[in-house]
Amino acid sequence: MRIEEDRSIGRGASPTELQWQSIVGNDATCDGTFYYAVRTTAIFCRPSCGSRPPLRENTSVFASADAARKAGYRPCKRCKPTGERLPDEEWVASVTAYIHSRYMEPLPLNKLAEAGHGSPFHLHRTFKRVTGATPAAYVQQVRIKQAQELLRSSDEAVATIGQRVGLPNAPYFITLFKKETGHTPAQYRMLHDKGENSYES
Ligand SMILES: [Zn+2]
């Protein structure tokens, strides 16, 4: 059955495999990095939204809430992608943005606290309450996601990729990667090597 398409709604980019996994997994670590919009409902959400996962073929991604709105989508009432944020959320969002731009460098808690102009203790507690993860765990999640992207999109050696994402100790990188994804970096690359073009092109 073919659903009649609303011509007034613009199509964004198709989600990449990683974006799609974030949408299906309600991954809060991706909030703010993109928004997804569902053509059949004309609504857009944050990746972490707890609404029922949409069909992938109906899903578009946008870099900003503004872009989604301009394309004709309305903000979701549940996850409020354009909604007012509480001061704590704002603060944590500024720290997560910092992490996303600096994950390749050492990011101990005191450095994050300094960047966020708060105390390490307060940041640790607030960050965990807002995101569900400690700052240290969040940093590692971001690194592993970047490593996944590089393993899929480049031929660089595993150790080099570890260095590029801020995990220069190769055995530690491999152990952490396996803990987070269930595969070693080499296994992950093999599993995702074929069919890459069908996802990303
Ligand atoms: Zn939502």
Boltz pocket constraint, residues with backbone or C-beta under 6 A from the ligand:
constraints:
  - pocket:
      binder: B
      contacts: [[A, 44], [A, 45], [A, 46], [A, 49], [A, 50], [A, 51], [A, 76], [A, 77], [A, 78], [A, 79], [A, 80]]
      max_distance: 6.0
